Amino acid sequence: MSTWNYRILRHNYGAEVGYEIHEVYYDDDGNPQGWTENGKAPYGETPEDLIWCLETMLADARKSVADIIDYDTNPTGKGL
């Protein structure tokens, strides 16, 4: 069963570098298989949903900060 989480991805814009939160999808062995083409903004249908989304993004981002992925290395060759 594949899984996903939010991760920080590094974007290279010529001489500049920036970071965004993306949904990253993993194979059964836990290896990244692809990620969303565009960064994800927090969203919720209710204020509580929005807070949950923000908290989840922050918790996942904190876990991934030591292992940031370069956006351009997407194994699928494009965003999902």
C-alpha positions in Angstrom: 0.0 0.0 0.0 1.4 3.4 -1.0 1.5 6.3 1.5 2.0 10.0 1.3 3.0 12.9 3.6 4.0 16.6 3.3 7.7 17.2 2.7 9.9 20.2 2.1 11.2 20.3 -1.4 14.0 22.5 -2.6 13.3 24.5 -5.8 16.2 25.9 -7.9 15.3 29.1 -9.8 18.5 29.7 -11.6 20.8 31.3 -9.1 18.1 31.4 -6.4 16.8 28.6 -4.2 13.4 28.4 -2.6 11.5 25.8 -0.5 7.9 24.7 -0.6 5.7 22.1 1.0 4.6 19.3 -1.4 2.6 16.0 -1.0 5.2 13.2 -1.5 4.1 9.7 -2.4 6.0 6.6 -1.4 6.2 3.0 -2.6 5.7 0.0 -0.3 9.3 0.2 0.8 9.0 3.9 1.8 11.0 5.3 -1.2 9.7 8.6 -2.7 8.0 7.8 -6.0 6.8 11.3 -6.9 5.3 14.5 -5.7 2.8 17.2 -6.5 3.9 19.5 -9.3 3.0 22.6 -7.3 3.5 23.3 -3.6 0.5 22.9 -1.4 -1.3 25.6 0.5 -3.1 24.8 3.7 -6.8 24.3 3.2 -9.8 23.4 5.3 -13.6 23.4 4.9 -13.9 24.6 8.5 -11.5 26.5 10.7 -10.8 23.3 12.6 -9.9 21.5 9.3 -7.6 24.3 8.4 -5.8 24.2 11.8 -5.5 20.4 11.4 -4.0 20.8 8.0 -1.5 23.4 9.2 -0.5 21.3 12.2 0.0 18.2 9.9 2.1 20.2 7.4 4.3 21.6 10.2 4.8 18.2 11.9 5.7 16.6 8.6 7.9 19.5 7.6 9.8 19.2 10.9 10.4 15.5 10.2 11.7 16.1 6.7 14.0 19.1 7.3 17.1 16.8 7.7 16.3 15.1 4.4 15.1 17.7 1.9 14.4 16.5 -1.6 15.4 18.5 -4.7 12.2 19.1 -6.8 14.0 18.5 -10.0 14.9 14.9 -9.0 11.3 13.7 -9.2 11.5 10.0 -10.3 8.4 10.3 -12.4 9.9 13.2 -14.3 7.0 15.5 -13.6 4.8 16.5 -10.8 1.7 14.4 -9.9 
